[in-house]
């Protein structure tokens, strides 16, 4: 049942005109009254209509793209690809669609807030990029919010995320095969003869972190002699260069006999390389380094970085087509996008 402005007014014990003044911000309202109205809006999950031009339509011409960090090439590439597919004519009355990139900074609260704002604007589509937060409460809140968006006519696309669990929302999902990519990367190092392999993981609460680490450990478990204490040889941190630098120094402190370091992504791998060189170690003569994602700078690193290629642009472009209805949703609503091992100069057989 749709919540109306009158429902909010009754809940807040004010007039509908007062609710309108609070929401539109065009008339002074006492602080206590404003707080009461906003609390009622939140309690009832009231959605304010978007611009007047979209009131007659089910949705507007707006497409929201949620990213953790637009400065990170992983997200920037996907967001740019989404926008490339939605920018042409095809919106209401043949007009252009407008993309709005929402930078969450990895905050679950900001993620939900942006979805609410896009709901109020009657967004035609929402594309959520990157891994999901592994928190049952947040997952339930996200499923409920996305279901309300979908019910209102908004297309929902997950790009680089696992499918939603226990959700009735109509969602198209493009998920990366992070687990298999992580396994193949570590199998490559094991084949070269490495056994003391340090791992610089991402944040513990992210699905991408868990899946890549699981692939790494699956490869070790299947290898004779690969069963070193993996908790000792794993350090978690943000997906940043600084994290790679600091975590690698910690790994060397714990295990000076490391012969290889696997980083959770290419940016982290650059930090790992800096730490190793600072300690006087040559790459790959003394120690091998590998990353993940195959970001544009990976091939220009010295030596070029062995990594796992995810087709970020292709995935983003497909997400854009799904968001505009230019492409049919995959069978069952989910498509798994494969990962390709890219062997370059930063890995070699161990010399110690």
N, C-alpha and C positions, 0 to 999 in steps of 0.2 A: 504494500500500500504506500502510495506516494505521500511524503510528509510535506505539508503546506506551510506557508508563512503564518497562517492563522494558528496552526498547531504549535509552532514555535512561540507565538504570542501568548497562547494559553498556558504553555509550560512555564514561560518566564513571568507570567502575570503582568503583561504590559499590552498595549494596543498594537495591532499590526503595523500602524504607522511608525511606532517606535522601533520595532524590529527592522523595518525598512531603513530607517535613519541610521541605525547601528551598522547594518550590512553595507549600505552605500557610502557611509562616512561623509555624508553631505550636510549634516546638521549636528550641532553639539548635543551630546547626551551625557547625563551624569555617569561617573565612573562605575558606581555600584550597579546602575541599571544596565550599562553596557556589558559588564561582567556577567550579569544574570542572563542576558540575551545570548551571549556567546556560549555560555554553559549549556543553555537549552539547544542551541544549534548543534553543538557537539554531541549532546546526549541523544538527540533525535536523528543525527546524521543528516541534517537538512542540507540540501544542495541548492545554492543560489543559482538562478539562471545566468547564463553567459550573456554576451553582448546582445543588444536588441535585434541585431541583424540575423542572429541564429535562432531566435525564439520560435520561428515558424518551422524550423527543421528539427529532425531528431538529433543531428549532430552538426558541429561547425566544420570549418575547413582546417582546423588545427590538429597537428600530430605531435604528441609529446614523446621525447626520447630521453629516457632516464639513464644516466651514466654515473659511475662512482667518481671519476676524475677526468674531465675533458682534456686535461694536460697530458694524460697518459695516452701514448699512441694506440694502445690496445682499444680504448674506448673511442678515441678521436677518429680512428679509421672506420670503425663500425658506424658511428654517428654520421660521419660524412657520407658513407655509402647509403645509409637509410635516406638521408636528405636528397641524395642524387636521384632516387627513385620516386620521391613524392613531390618534387618541386614543379613538375609540369602541370598542364591543365588537367582537369578531372575532378575538381572539387565541385561544390554546389554551383549550379548555373554555369558550369564549365570553367570556373575560376581557378586560380592557383591555390595550392595548399601551403600552409605555413608550418614549418618545423620549429618547435621550441625545445631546446636542449636543457634538461634539468640536471644540475650537478649536485648529487646527494652527498658527496664527500664520504661515502660509505656509511652514512648515518641512517639507521632504520626508521627513525622518526621523520627525517626529511623525505625519505622514500614515500612514506604514507601521506605526508603533507602534500607533496607534489601530485600524487594521485588524486587527492581530494580537490586540489586546485584545477587539475585537468578535467575532473568530473564536473565541476562548476562551470567550466568553459565548454562543456559538451564536446570534448575532443573526439574527432573522427576516429583516431587510433592512438594507442599507446604502445611504444616499443621499450621493453626493459632489457638492458644489456648487462652482460657479465654475470658472475656467480651470485648465488643467493645466500642470505644469512641463515645459518642453521640454528634457529631458535624457534621452538614450537609456538610460542605466543605470537611472535612476529609473523610466522608462516600462516597462522590462522587469520590474523588481521589482514594480511596481504590477499589471501584467498577470498575473504569476504569483500574486500574493497574491489578487487578485480571482477568478482561476480556482479557487483552492482554496476560497474562500468559497462560490462558486457551486456547486461540486461537493458541498459539505456541505449544500446546501439553502438558502443565504442568497440572497435576491433582491438584485440589484445595479442601482442606478439612477444614472445620471450626469445631473445637472441643471445646464445652463449650461456643459457641457464638450463638446469634440469627441469623436467616437467613439474607442474604443481601436483601436490599430493592431496587427496581428499577434497577436491574442489569441483564444483559444478559449473565453473566459469568456462565459456567457450574460448579457448586459448590455442593459438598456433605456436608450437615450440620448435626452435632450432637449437639443439644442444651439441656442444663440442665433445668429442670422444677424448676427454682429458685423461681418463684412466689408461686407455690403451696407448696414448701418446707417452705418458710417463713410463709405462712398462717398456716400450720399445727403446726409449732413450737409455734407460739403465741396462737393458739387454745389450745395447751397443757397447757400453763401457765394460760390462762383464766379459763380452767377447774379446775385447782388447786385452783383458787380463787384470782389470782393476778389481780389488776386493775391499779396500778401505775407502769407501765412498761417503763423503759428507753430503748432507742435504740441507739446503736453505729453503725452508718452506714458507708459505704465505701465512696470513692470519688464520688461527685455528678454527674460527667460527664460519669460514667461507666454504661453500661446496667445491669451488675450484681447487682450493688448497687440499681438501680431503681426497678428491678424486685423483689428482696428480700424485699425491703422496702414496695413495693405495697402489697405483700402478708401479711406482718405484719399488715399493716393498714386495709386491707380487713377484717382480723380476728377481729380487734378491732371494726370496723364499724358494723359488724354483731352481736356484743356482747352487751347485755344490760349492761350499766354501764361502757363500755369500751371506751367511747368517750372522753378521756382526751385530753388536748391540745397537739397534737402530734408534732407540731413544737417545742414546749418547751421541749418535752421529747426526741428529736432526735438531735444527734450531728454527723456531718460528719467528716471523716478524712481518711488517708491512711489505707490500710489493713496491719497494723503493730501492734506489741505488745505495742509500745509506744503510738500509737494513742488510743488503748483501755484503757490504763492507764489514759492518760490525759482527754479523753472524759468522762470517768466514774467519775472522780473527778468533772468535770463540771456538769454532770447530778446530782450528789449529792448536789452540790451547788444550782442548780436550784430547786431541789425537794428532800429534805432530807427524805421524806416519801416513797421513792421508795421501792418496794418489789421485783422487778426483773429487771435484765439487759439482754437484747438480744444483742449479738454482731454480726457484719456482717460476721465474719468468726472465726475459732477457735483460730487463732493467736491473733486476737483482743480480744477474750474472755479471754485469759491468762493475758493480760494487765489489763482487767477489774477486774479479780480476785485479782491481786496484789494491785490495788488501794483500793478495798473494804477491804482487810485484813489490809492494812496500816491504814485505818480508824477504825479498831477494829471490823469490821463486819464479822460474821461467814457465811460460805456458806455450806449448804443452810438454816441454822437455822434462820439467820437474813435476808438474801436476796438470791434469786436464780439467777443463771447465765446460759445462754445458748449460744451456738455458731452455726457454720454452716460449713459444708464440711466433718466432721468426719476425720480429718487428723490423722496420726498414733499416735501422742502423746495424743490425746483427751481422750482415755480410761485410760491413765496412769496419768492424772492430778488427784489432790486430792482436792475434790472428783472428780470422773470421770465425764466428761463433757457431759451434755445433748446437743445434736447437731442434725444436719440434714446430713445424709450420702449421698454424691454424689459418684457414682462408678467411681472414677477418673481413676484408672488403666484400668478398662474394657473399658471406653470410649476412652482412649488413644490407647489401643490395636486395637479397632475397627477402629479408625482413621488411624492407620498404615496400616491396611488391605485395607481400602478404597484408601489410597494413593498409594498402590502398585497394585491395581486392583485385589487383592485376594478376595475381597468382593464386591458385587453389591451395588450400591448406593441405599439408602432407597427410597420407593415410593414418588414421588414428590421432591426428593432430600433432604428431611428433616426428621430427627427422633428426637423425644423428649425423653430424658432420665429422668426417674423418680427419685424422691428424697425420702429417707426413714427417718422417725423420729426415733432417737435413744435416748430413755429416760434413763438417768443415775442419779448418785447421786447429781448432782449440782442443781437440781430443786426439790422443795417441796412446800407444801401449805404455804402461808404467815403466819407469827406469829404475825404480827402487822397491 
